[in-house]
């Protein structure tokens, strides 16, 4: 009986895996092909995906620790939710992504164009989302894959776009010796994605806020798409 069911189970798991991977892969290709000045090597792109996967594990540990602290210190429900979404989850995840992004690319010789910052940050974010998506889909099934394909995956991409915009500017300012401005943009590279991430999670938690959530995602995705197109067209060597 077990051997009879095995091919079916394997086919179903492959389908789930494909559903988890394809949306992230599609967006990676879109961002990569938008790089018109000088495209990055497969080696650094692969290292960025690995960095994103590792950042998801770092974020998981941070979230567990900070959540436990939050549980024993905050009693008010509204304050708890705000801190959970905007601080514990958002800054743990976006901070972990940025840590791995900088560690992997800041001193790279390939980081010679401003748009590279967008490519790097998006690949790290999608590496994060890819691993997270596989975990969710394997636990909860194909319906979860469909929902996350139009919410979480584009969401992480948008966070990566905003992170990459500021990260690329920071690298340009560093090359120009403008250290004060560089530090500001490095802070913005974490702060802005974290605020967007916190808003995303907070709105998603509101029971009656479904359409508001859909509108928020759509607006963020359209704005991110415009940023990708404009940044790619205006790309310069730094």
Number of C-alpha atoms within 10 A of each C-alpha: 5 7 7 8 9 11 11 11 12 11 11 15 16 13 14 23 20 14 22 29 22 13 21 26 14 10 17 21 11 12 20 18 12 17 21 12 15 14 15 15 9 9 8 16 17 14 18 27 25 18 25 29 22 19 26 24 16 18 22 15 12 17 20 14 12 15 17 10 12 16 11 8 10 13 10 8 9 10 10 15 17 15 18 21 22 20 18 22 23 26 24 24 26 28 20 23 30 26 16 22 27 17 12 17 18 16 10 11 7 14 19 17 21 24 31 29 29 28 29 30 33 31 35 33 34 31 29 29 27 26 21 17 26 19 14 17 22 17 11 12 19 19 12 17 25 14 11 20 19 14 18 19 24 22 25 24 26 28 26 29 30 26 31 29 23 24 31 28 21 27 26 21 18 16 13 11 11 13 14 11 14 22 15 12 21 20 15 18 27 26 18 16 24 25 18 20 24 22 18 22 20 18 19 18 14 11 7 10 13 13 11 13 20 16 12 17 19 16 12 18 19 12 14 20 16 12 17 23 13 13 18 22 14 11 16 15 12 16
